[in-house]
Amino acid sequence: MRVNRTFSIPIDLAQDLKKKHNQSETVTRALKKYLHYDHAPIINESTTRQLMAALLAREDIDETMKALLLQILTK
């Protein structure tokens, strides 16, 4: 369900927003990001183990680094 809201924003933002194809979706994404609704982990809040697993999942990782991370993560 969606609800209409009226807010006051600076004119330069309004002009930039007017150029967007789907203004409501643009505002929704921006607010979710601002309010941390995206549930994306923040690096500062991630454990070292989580960071190593994220690196391991990348395709551009060096084979030596991949082997080392696998060794550490499988302990």
DRENDOVEX-388918 format. One record per atom (N, C-alpha, C): x, z, y; residue number from 1; atom name. Coordinates in steps of 0.001 Angstrom, whole numbers, m for minus. Layout:
<site><px>X</px><pz>Z</pz><py>Y</py><num>NUM</num><atome>CA</atome></site>
...
This chain:
<site><px>842</px><pz>0</pz><py>m1167</py><num>1</num><atome>N</atome></site>
<site><px>0</px><pz>0</pz><py>0</py><num>1</num><atome>CA</atome></site>
<site><px>892</px><pz>0</pz><py>1237</py><num>1</num><atome>C</atome></site>
<site><px>446</px><pz>m688</pz><py>2224</py><num>2</num><atome>N</atome></site>
<site><px>1202</px><pz>m760</pz><py>3473</py><num>2</num><atome>CA</atome></site>
<site><px>341</px><pz>m223</pz><py>4608</py><num>2</num><atome>C</atome></site>
<site><px>1013</px><pz>231</pz><py>5672</py><num>3</num><atome>N</atome></site>
<site><px>314</px><pz>767</pz><py>6834</py><num>3</num><atome>CA</atome></site>
<site><px>999</px><pz>239</pz><py>8094</py><num>3</num><atome>C</atome></site>
<site><px>211</px><pz>m82</pz><py>9102</py><num>4</num><atome>N</atome></site>
<site><px>764</px><pz>m561</pz><py>10369</py><num>4</num><atome>CA</atome></site>
<site><px>1173</px><pz>623</pz><py>11235</py><num>4</num><atome>C</atome></site>
<site><px>2305</px><pz>490</pz><py>11907</py><num>5</num><atome>N</atome></site>
<site><px>2807</px><pz>1513</pz><py>12820</py><num>5</num><atome>CA</atome></site>
<site><px>3269</px><pz>822</pz><py>14099</py><num>5</num><atome>C</atome></site>
<site><px>3169</px><pz>1524</pz><py>15204</py><num>6</num><atome>N</atome></site>
<site><px>3633</px><pz>1002</pz><py>16480</py><num>6</num><atome>CA</atome></site>
<site><px>4764</px><pz>1888</pz><py>16970</py><num>6</num><atome>C</atome></site>
<site><px>5896</px><pz>1272</pz><py>17294</py><num>7</num><atome>N</atome></site>
<site><px>7058</px><pz>1999</pz><py>17773</py><num>7</num><atome>CA</atome></site>
<site><px>7623</px><pz>1290</pz><py>18989</py><num>7</num><atome>C</atome></site>
<site><px>8353</px><pz>2019</pz><py>19767</py><num>8</num><atome>N</atome></site>
<site><px>9027</px><pz>1467</pz><py>20936</py><num>8</num><atome>CA</atome></site>
<site><px>10501</px><pz>1299</pz><py>20597</py><num>8</num><atome>C</atome></site>
<site><px>11002</px><pz>52</pz><py>20716</py><num>9</num><atome>N</atome></site>
<site><px>12414</px><pz>m226</pz><py>20430</py><num>9</num><atome>CA</atome></site>
<site><px>13010</px><pz>m984</pz><py>21617</py><num>9</num><atome>C</atome></site>
<site><px>14318</px><pz>m953</pz><py>21760</py><num>10</num><atome>N</atome></site>
<site><px>14958</px><pz>m1684</pz><py>22861</py><num>10</num><atome>CA</atome></site>
<site><px>14650</px><pz>m3179</pz><py>22794</py><num>10</num><atome>C</atome></site>
<site><px>14561</px><pz>m3798</pz><py>23947</py><num>11</num><atome>N</atome></site>
<site><px>14188</px><pz>m5212</pz><py>24045</py><num>11</num><atome>CA</atome></site>
<site><px>15146</px><pz>m6125</pz><py>23282</py><num>11</num><atome>C</atome></site>
<site><px>16450</px><pz>m5802</pz><py>23290</py><num>12</num><atome>N</atome></site>
<site><px>17401</px><pz>m6667</pz><py>22583</py><num>12</num><atome>CA</atome></site>
<site><px>17158</px><pz>m6636</pz><py>21082</py><num>12</num><atome>C</atome></site>
<site><px>16790</px><pz>m5469</pz><py>20550</py><num>13</num><atome>N</atome></site>
<site><px>16451</px><pz>m5391</pz><py>19117</py><num>13</num><atome>CA</atome></site>
<site><px>15177</px><pz>m6171</pz><py>18823</py><num>13</num><atome>C</atome></site>
<site><px>14199</px><pz>m6052</pz><py>19696</py><num>14</num><atome>N</atome></site>
<site><px>12940</px><pz>m6772</pz><py>19505</py><num>14</num><atome>CA</atome></site>
<site><px>13170</px><pz>m8280</pz><py>19505</py><num>14</num><atome>C</atome></site>
<site><px>14045</px><pz>m8738</pz><py>20389</py><num>15</num><atome>N</atome></site>
<site><px>14332</px><pz>m10169</pz><py>20457</py><num>15</num><atome>CA</atome></site>
<site><px>15059</px><pz>m10648</pz><py>19195</py><num>15</num><atome>C</atome></site>
<site><px>16011</px><pz>m9834</pz><py>18702</py><num>16</num><atome>N</atome></site>
<site><px>16710</px><pz>m10189</pz><py>17460</py><num>16</num><atome>CA</atome></site>
<site><px>15757</px><pz>m10167</pz><py>16273</py><num>16</num><atome>C</atome></site>
<site><px>14882</px><pz>m9183</pz><py>16244</py><num>17</num><atome>N</atome></site>
<site><px>13920</px><pz>m9059</pz><py>15145</py><num>17</num><atome>CA</atome></site>
<site><px>12954</px><pz>m10238</pz><py>15129</py><num>17</num><atome>C</atome></site>
<site><px>12592</px><pz>m10715</pz><py>16295</py><num>18</num><atome>N</atome></site>
<site><px>11647</px><pz>m11840</pz><py>16412</py><num>18</num><atome>CA</atome></site>
<site><px>12186</px><pz>m13095</pz><py>15726</py><num>18</num><atome>C</atome></site>
<site><px>13504</px><pz>m13197</pz><py>15620</py><num>19</num><atome>N</atome></site>
<site><px>14138</px><pz>m14368</pz><py>15001</py><num>19</num><atome>CA</atome></site>
<site><px>14071</px><pz>m14333</pz><py>13470</py><num>19</num><atome>C</atome></site>
<site><px>13737</px><pz>m13183</pz><py>12911</py><num>20</num><atome>N</atome></site>
<site><px>13702</px><pz>m13023</pz><py>11456</py><num>20</num><atome>CA</atome></site>
<site><px>12417</px><pz>m13617</pz><py>10893</py><num>20</num><atome>C</atome></site>
<site><px>12542</px><pz>m14206</pz><py>9709</py><num>21</num><atome>N</atome></site>
<site><px>11394</px><pz>m14837</pz><py>9052</py><num>21</num><atome>CA</atome></site>
<site><px>10326</px><pz>m13808</pz><py>8686</py><num>21</num><atome>C</atome></site>
<site><px>10727</px><pz>m12711</pz><py>8072</py><num>22</num><atome>N</atome></site>
<site><px>9793</px><pz>m11668</pz><py>7648</py><num>22</num><atome>CA</atome></site>
<site><px>10184</px><pz>m10361</pz><py>8340</py><num>22</num><atome>C</atome></site>
<site><px>9622</px><pz>m10131</pz><py>9508</py><num>23</num><atome>N</atome></site>
<site><px>9990</px><pz>m8987</pz><py>10318</py><num>23</num><atome>CA</atome></site>
<site><px>9657</px><pz>m7665</pz><py>9625</py><num>23</num><atome>C</atome></site>
<site><px>8526</px><pz>m7593</pz><py>8966</py><num>24</num><atome>N</atome></site>
<site><px>8133</px><pz>m6349</pz><py>8289</py><num>24</num><atome>CA</atome></site>
<site><px>9122</px><pz>m5991</pz><py>7190</py><num>24</num><atome>C</atome></site>
<site><px>9550</px><pz>m6985</pz><py>6426</py><num>25</num><atome>N</atome></site>
<site><px>10509</px><pz>m6726</pz><py>5349</py><num>25</num><atome>CA</atome></site>
<site><px>11861</px><pz>m6309</pz><py>5914</py><num>25</num><atome>C</atome></site>
<site><px>12257</px><pz>m6938</pz><py>7013</py><num>26</num><atome>N</atome></site>
<site><px>13523</px><pz>m6581</pz><py>7665</py><num>26</num><atome>CA</atome></site>
<site><px>13501</px><pz>m5124</pz><py>8119</py><num>26</num><atome>C</atome></site>
<site><px>12415</px><pz>m4714</pz><py>8752</py><num>27</num><atome>N</atome></site>
<site><px>12282</px><pz>m3329</pz><py>9222</py><num>27</num><atome>CA</atome></site>
<site><px>12213</px><pz>m2373</pz><py>8030</py><num>27</num><atome>C</atome></site>
<site><px>11492</px><pz>m2742</pz><py>6982</py><num>28</num><atome>N</atome></site>
<site><px>11381</px><pz>m1899</pz><py>5787</py><num>28</num><atome>CA</atome></site>
<site><px>12751</px><pz>m1667</pz><py>5165</py><num>28</num><atome>C</atome></site>
<site><px>13545</px><pz>m2740</pz><py>4991</py><num>29</num><atome>N</atome></site>
<site><px>14886</px><pz>m2592</pz><py>4411</py><num>29</num><atome>CA</atome></site>
<site><px>15780</px><pz>m1726</pz><py>5286</py><num>29</num><atome>C</atome></site>
<site><px>15714</px><pz>m1922</pz><py>6596</py><num>30</num><atome>N</atome></site>
<site><px>16545</px><pz>m1142</pz><py>7520</py><num>30</num><atome>CA</atome></site>
<site><px>16176</px><pz>340</pz><py>7468</py><num>30</num><atome>C</atome></site>
<site><px>14879</px><pz>639</pz><py>7436</py><num>31</num><atome>N</atome></site>
<site><px>14452</px><pz>2036</pz><py>7376</py><num>31</num><atome>CA</atome></site>
<site><px>14812</px><pz>2685</pz><py>6042</py><num>31</num><atome>C</atome></site>
<site><px>14659</px><pz>1948</pz><py>4960</py><num>32</num><atome>N</atome></site>
<site><px>15035</px><pz>2495</pz><py>3656</py><num>32</num><atome>CA</atome></site>
<site><px>16532</px><pz>2812</pz><py>3618</py><num>32</num><atome>C</atome></site>
<site><px>17318</px><pz>1919</pz><py>4176</py><num>33</num><atome>N</atome></site>
<site><px>18759</px><pz>2147</pz><py>4207</py><num>33</num><atome>CA</atome></site>
<site><px>19068</px><pz>3363</pz><py>5085</py><num>33</num><atome>C</atome></site>
<site><px>18445</px><pz>3448</pz><py>6227</py><num>34</num><atome>N</atome></site>
<site><px>18680</px><pz>4554</pz><py>7153</py><num>34</num><atome>CA</atome></site>
<site><px>18239</px><pz>5888</pz><py>6553</py><num>34</num><atome>C</atome></site>
<site><px>17127</px><pz>5863</pz><py>5855</py><num>35</num><atome>N</atome></site>
<site><px>16577</px><pz>7089</pz><py>5262</py><num>35</num><atome>CA</atome></site>
<site><px>17107</px><pz>7349</pz><py>3857</py><num>35</num><atome>C</atome></site>
<site><px>18055</px><pz>6539</pz><py>3408</py><num>36</num><atome>N</atome></site>
<site><px>18699</px><pz>6683</pz><py>2099</py><num>36</num><atome>CA</atome></site>
<site><px>17709</px><pz>6535</pz><py>946</py><num>36</num><atome>C</atome></site>
<site><px>16760</px><pz>5624</pz><py>1088</py><num>37</num><atome>N</atome></site>
<site><px>15813</px><pz>5366</pz><py>9</py><num>37</num><atome>CA</atome></site>
<site><px>16367</px><pz>4368</pz><py>m992</py><num>37</num><atome>C</atome></site>
<site><px>17480</px><pz>3730</pz><py>m644</py><num>38</num><atome>N</atome></site>
<site><px>18012</px><pz>2692</pz><py>m1521</py><num>38</num><atome>CA</atome></site>
<site><px>18638</px><pz>3251</pz><py>m2783</py><num>38</num><atome>C</atome></site>
<site><px>18871</px><pz>4563</pz><py>m2829</py><num>39</num><atome>N</atome></site>
<site><px>19440</px><pz>5253</pz><py>m3989</py><num>39</num><atome>CA</atome></site>
<site><px>20795</px><pz>4701</pz><py>m4402</py><num>39</num><atome>C</atome></site>
<site><px>21426</px><pz>3980</pz><py>m3508</py><num>40</num><atome>N</atome></site>
<site><px>22775</px><pz>3504</pz><py>m3815</py><num>40</num><atome>CA</atome></site>
<site><px>23739</px><pz>4674</pz><py>m3683</py><num>40</num><atome>C</atome></site>
<site><px>24590</px><pz>4854</pz><py>m4674</py><num>41</num><atome>N</atome></site>
<site><px>25519</px><pz>5974</pz><py>m4592</py><num>41</num><atome>CA</atome></site>
<site><px>26502</px><pz>5809</pz><py>m3445</py><num>41</num><atome>C</atome></site>
<site><px>26783</px><pz>6905</pz><py>m2775</py><num>42</num><atome>N</atome></site>
<site><px>27750</px><pz>6903</pz><py>m1690</py><num>42</num><atome>CA</atome></site>
<site><px>29102</px><pz>7263</pz><py>m2297</py><num>42</num><atome>C</atome></site>
<site><px>30140</px><pz>6552</pz><py>m1903</py><num>43</num><atome>N</atome></site>
<site><px>31462</px><pz>6757</pz><py>m2498</py><num>43</num><atome>CA</atome></site>
<site><px>31888</px><pz>8207</pz><py>m2413</py><num>43</num><atome>C</atome></site>
<site><px>31656</px><pz>8841</pz><py>m1274</py><num>44</num><atome>N</atome></site>
<site><px>32068</px><pz>10238</pz><py>m1105</py><num>44</num><atome>CA</atome></site>
<site><px>31370</px><pz>11176</pz><py>m2081</py><num>44</num><atome>C</atome></site>
<site><px>30194</px><pz>10797</pz><py>m2537</py><num>45</num><atome>N</atome></site>
<site><px>29411</px><pz>11653</pz><py>m3436</py><num>45</num><atome>CA</atome></site>
<site><px>29627</px><pz>11313</pz><py>m4903</py><num>45</num><atome>C</atome></site>
<site><px>30362</px><pz>10256</pz><py>m5182</py><num>46</num><atome>N</atome></site>
<site><px>30597</px><pz>9838</pz><py>m6560</py><num>46</num><atome>CA</atome></site>
<site><px>31778</px><pz>10606</pz><py>m7149</py><num>46</num><atome>C</atome></site>
<site><px>31686</px><pz>10868</pz><py>m8434</py><num>47</num><atome>N</atome></site>
<site><px>32806</px><pz>11515</pz><py>m9118</py><num>47</num><atome>CA</atome></site>
<site><px>33887</px><pz>10475</pz><py>m9397</py><num>47</num><atome>C</atome></site>
<site><px>35067</px><pz>10940</pz><py>m9683</py><num>48</num><atome>N</atome></site>
<site><px>36165</px><pz>10031</pz><py>m10014</py><num>48</num><atome>CA</atome></site>
<site><px>35800</px><pz>9195</pz><py>m11234</py><num>48</num><atome>C</atome></site>
<site><px>35166</px><pz>9820</pz><py>m12199</py><num>49</num><atome>N</atome></site>
<site><px>34753</px><pz>9123</pz><py>m13423</py><num>49</num><atome>CA</atome></site>
<site><px>33751</px><pz>8001</pz><py>m13107</py><num>49</num><atome>C</atome></site>
<site><px>32813</px><pz>8268</pz><py>m12217</py><num>50</num><atome>N</atome></site>
<site><px>31841</px><pz>7247</pz><py>m11821</py><num>50</num><atome>CA</atome></site>
<site><px>32531</px><pz>6085</pz><py>m11106</py><num>50</num><atome>C</atome></site>
<site><px>33496</px><pz>6409</pz><py>m10268</py><num>51</num><atome>N</atome></site>
<site><px>34235</px><pz>5354</pz><py>m9571</py><num>51</num><atome>CA</atome></site>
<site><px>35033</px><pz>4500</pz><py>m10550</py><num>51</num><atome>C</atome></site>
<site><px>35656</px><pz>5154</pz><py>m11543</py><num>52</num><atome>N</atome></site>
<site><px>36419</px><pz>4402</pz><py>m12542</py><num>52</num><atome>CA</atome></site>
<site><px>35491</px><pz>3488</pz><py>m13342</py><num>52</num><atome>C</atome></site>
<site><px>34314</px><pz>3979</pz><py>m13698</py><num>53</num><atome>N</atome></site>
<site><px>33357</px><pz>3153</pz><py>m14448</py><num>53</num><atome>CA</atome></site>
<site><px>32880</px><pz>1973</pz><py>m13605</py><num>53</num><atome>C</atome></site>
<site><px>32686</px><pz>2204</pz><py>m12322</py><num>54</num><atome>N</atome></site>
<site><px>32268</px><pz>1114</pz><py>m11437</py><num>54</num><atome>CA</atome></site>
<site><px>33365</px><pz>60</pz><py>m11332</py><num>54</num><atome>C</atome></site>
<site><px>34609</px><pz>495</pz><py>m11234</py><num>55</num><atome>N</atome></site>
<site><px>35730</px><pz>m452</pz><py>m11201</py><num>55</num><atome>CA</atome></site>
<site><px>35816</px><pz>m1247</pz><py>m12499</py><num>55</num><atome>C</atome></site>
<site><px>35606</px><pz>m573</pz><py>m13604</py><num>56</num><atome>N</atome></site>
<site><px>35668</px><pz>m1225</pz><py>m14908</py><num>56</num><atome>CA</atome></site>
<site><px>34608</px><pz>m2314</pz><py>m15041</py><num>56</num><atome>C</atome></site>
<site><px>33472</px><pz>m2124</pz><py>m14393</py><num>57</num><atome>N</atome></site>
<site><px>32369</px><pz>m3082</pz><py>m14481</py><num>57</num><atome>CA</atome></site>
<site><px>32599</px><pz>m4341</pz><py>m13644</py><num>57</num><atome>C</atome></site>
<site><px>33560</px><pz>m4301</pz><py>m12757</py><num>58</num><atome>N</atome></site>
<site><px>33831</px><pz>m5463</pz><py>m11903</py><num>58</num><atome>CA</atome></site>
<site><px>34509</px><pz>m6574</pz><py>m12698</py><num>58</num><atome>C</atome></site>
<site><px>34242</px><pz>m7810</pz><py>m12307</py><num>59</num><atome>N</atome></site>
<site><px>34819</px><pz>m8961</pz><py>m13002</py><num>59</num><atome>CA</atome></site>
<site><px>36219</px><pz>m9296</pz><py>m12499</py><num>59</num><atome>C</atome></site>
<site><px>36543</px><pz>m8863</pz><py>m11292</py><num>60</num><atome>N</atome></site>
<site><px>37827</px><pz>m9238</pz><py>m10697</py><num>60</num><atome>CA</atome></site>
<site><px>38931</px><pz>m8215</pz><py>m10963</py><num>60</num><atome>C</atome></site>
<site><px>38734</px><pz>m7347</pz><py>m11948</py><num>61</num><atome>N</atome></site>
<site><px>39704</px><pz>m6292</pz><py>m12231</py><num>61</num><atome>CA</atome></site>
<site><px>40856</px><pz>m6830</pz><py>m13084</py><num>61</num><atome>C</atome></site>
<site><px>42040</px><pz>m6368</pz><py>m12790</py><num>62</num><atome>N</atome></site>
<site><px>43244</px><pz>m6730</pz><py>m13530</py><num>62</num><atome>CA</atome></site>
<site><px>43143</px><pz>m6210</pz><py>m14965</py><num>62</num><atome>C</atome></site>
<site><px>43634</px><pz>m6976</pz><py>m15926</py><num>63</num><atome>N</atome></site>
<site><px>43547</px><pz>m6578</pz><py>m17339</py><num>63</num><atome>CA</atome></site>
<site><px>44279</px><pz>m5267</pz><py>m17622</py><num>63</num><atome>C</atome></site>
<site><px>45410</px><pz>m5058</pz><py>m16967</py><num>64</num><atome>N</atome></site>
<site><px>46154</px><pz>m3809</pz><py>m17163</py><num>64</num><atome>CA</atome></site>
<site><px>45337</px><pz>m2626</pz><py>m16670</py><num>64</num><atome>C</atome></site>
<site><px>44725</px><pz>m2778</pz><py>m15492</py><num>65</num><atome>N</atome></site>
<site><px>43891</px><pz>m1721</pz><py>m14936</py><num>65</num><atome>CA</atome></site>
<site><px>42677</px><pz>m1478</pz><py>m15828</py><num>65</num><atome>C</atome></site>
<site><px>42102</px><pz>m2556</pz><py>m16349</py><num>66</num><atome>N</atome></site>
<site><px>40946</px><pz>m2435</pz><py>m17239</py><num>66</num><atome>CA</atome></site>
<site><px>41312</px><pz>m1624</pz><py>m18486</py><num>66</num><atome>C</atome></site>
<site><px>42448</px><pz>m1915</pz><py>m19074</py><num>67</num><atome>N</atome></site>
<site><px>42896</px><pz>m1202</pz><py>m20277</py><num>67</num><atome>CA</atome></site>
<site><px>43130</px><pz>277</pz><py>m19970</py><num>67</num><atome>C</atome></site>
<site><px>43737</px><pz>554</pz><py>m18834</py><num>68</num><atome>N</atome></site>
<site><px>44003</px><pz>1931</pz><py>m18442</py><num>68</num><atome>CA</atome></site>
<site><px>42705</px><pz>2694</pz><py>m18197</py><num>68</num><atome>C</atome></site>
<site><px>41794</px><pz>2080</pz><py>m17499</py><num>69</num><atome>N</atome></site>
<site><px>40499</px><pz>2736</pz><py>m17237</py><num>69</num><atome>CA</atome></site>
<site><px>39734</px><pz>2988</pz><py>m18540</py><num>69</num><atome>C</atome></site>
<site><px>39740</px><pz>2007</pz><py>m19434</py><num>70</num><atome>N</atome></site>
<site><px>39070</px><pz>2182</pz><py>m20724</py><num>70</num><atome>CA</atome></site>
<site><px>39669</px><pz>3348</pz><py>m21498</py><num>70</num><atome>C</atome></site>
<site><px>40984</px><pz>3448</pz><py>m21475</py><num>71</num><atome>N</atome></site>
<site><px>41666</px><pz>4535</pz><py>m22174</py><num>71</num><atome>CA</atome></site>
<site><px>41261</px><pz>5885</pz><py>m21602</py><num>71</num><atome>C</atome></site>
<site><px>41217</px><pz>5984</pz><py>m20292</py><num>72</num><atome>N</atome></site>
<site><px>40859</px><pz>7250</pz><py>m19663</py><num>72</num><atome>CA</atome></site>
<site><px>39383</px><pz>7585</pz><py>m19891</py><num>72</num><atome>C</atome></site>
<site><px>38518</px><pz>6591</pz><py>m19765</py><num>73</num><atome>N</atome></site>
<site><px>37077</px><pz>6843</pz><py>m19877</py><num>73</num><atome>CA</atome></site>
<site><px>36622</px><pz>7128</pz><py>m21311</py><num>73</num><atome>C</atome></site>
<site><px>37390</px><pz>6707</pz><py>m22297</py><num>74</num><atome>N</atome></site>
<site><px>36979</px><pz>6931</pz><py>m23678</py><num>74</num><atome>CA</atome></site>
<site><px>37532</px><pz>8236</pz><py>m24244</py><num>74</num><atome>C</atome></site>
<site><px>38236</px><pz>8998</pz><py>m23435</py><num>75</num><atome>N</atome></site>
<site><px>38762</px><pz>10307</pz><py>m23893</py><num>75</num><atome>CA</atome></site>
<site><px>37626</px><pz>11291</pz><py>m24024</py><num>75</num><atome>C</atome></site>
